[in-house]
Amino acid sequence: MANYFSIFLVVLTLACGLIWLADSLLWAPKRKERIALAKANANGNIDDDTLATVAPLPAIVDTAQQIFPVIAIVLVLRSFLYEPFQIPSGSMMPTLLVGDFILVNKYTYGLRDPVARHKFLQLGEPQRGDIIVFKYPDDPTIDYIKRVVGLPGDKIVYRNKQIFIKPACHQQDESKCPALEPIEMSFEARGEFYQGMVPLERYSEQLGEVKHDILKNPAMFRSVEPYYQQAGTQADEWIVPEGHYFAMGDNRDNSRDSRFWGFVPEENLVGKAVAIWISFEFDREPSSWVPGWIPSGVRFSRVGGLI
C-alpha cells in the first residue's frame, strides 16, 4: 500500500504542476488580455468582481495552484527525508509496541526515486543492530520492520534461542579471522509481557553498538524444520550473501523473519527507524461498542522516544 500511495502522490504532483504550467503559458496571458481590454473599454472604472467574470480562473487551475505547493512538499519529505509508519504487530516488542507510530529516515541508506525505487545516491549502509523498514522479499507490496542481525558475509547461527555470529572476513589466512561467538544476553525481568497466558522473559542484548531488549517465550521450543534452508549450511545456520542482510524481530518467539524466509536484499531497504512520534493503546474489550480501530488512550511516555 505504501508504494501505491507513493505512485499516487507522484502522479498527483505532476498533474497539478502541469496544469499550473499550462495555465501560466497558455491561458493566463489570454485572461490578462481580456482584463486589459475590459479596463480600456471602461476607462479603468471597473471593479474586481466584474473583472473576475470577464476572465474567470478555471476551478481546476485554481485547485491545482492551491494544492501543488503542499503536495510537492509532502512528496519531497516522504520520498527523501522521513516517512511515518505504524507498528501493526508485536514482533518487535519490547522495543516497539502495537500502536506505535514511528518515523523512518529515508536517506540514511541512500536516496531512491519514489516510484521505481532506483538508488541514485549512496549515503550509508545498515549497521548491526539497526531497526530497518524494508519491502518483504516474498511480497514487496508489504512493509516489514525488523532489526539487522547479520551483514553481508556474516555467518549467523540461531541455536537454543541464542544468536551466534562470525563476522565477514576477507583474510586469506582463516586463522586471522574472528571466530563464531555468541551474542551475550543478560536476564532483566519476567512477566511484563505475555504471549497467551505465558509470561515472557526479557533479556538485554548487545548487537554491534546497539544495546536493546528482547523477549523469549520459555514455553515455546520451535523446531528448525520451518526455517529457511540455505544450501551448504545446517538448518539453523545461514551465511549472508553479498548485498543482503539477515533481520530478526526482538520478540524472538513471535516474529516471522529471516529465519523463515531468508535474506533482505539491499534494494528492498526503505529506511532506518529513528523515533516514535505518537503511541496509541488499543486495549478495549471485544464486547465494547466502540470500533477497535479507535485508540483507547495515548502512551505519552513513549512519544518522542528514540529507537
Secondary structure, DSSP 8 states (H G I E B T S, - for coil): -HHHHHHHHHHHHHHHHHHHHHIIIIIHHHHHHHHHHHHHHTTT---HHHHHHHS---HHHHHHHHHHHHHHHHHHIIIIIEEEEE--SSTTTTTS-TTEEEEEESSTT-EE-TTT--EEE------TT-EEEEE-TT-TTSEEEEEEEE-TT-EEEEETTEEEEE-----SSGGGS---EE--EEEEEEEEEEETTEEEEEEEEEETTEEEEEEE-TT----STTS---TTS-TTEEE--TTEEEEE-SBTTS---HHHH--EEGGGEEEEEEEEEEEEE----TT-SS-TTS-SEE-GGGTT-B-
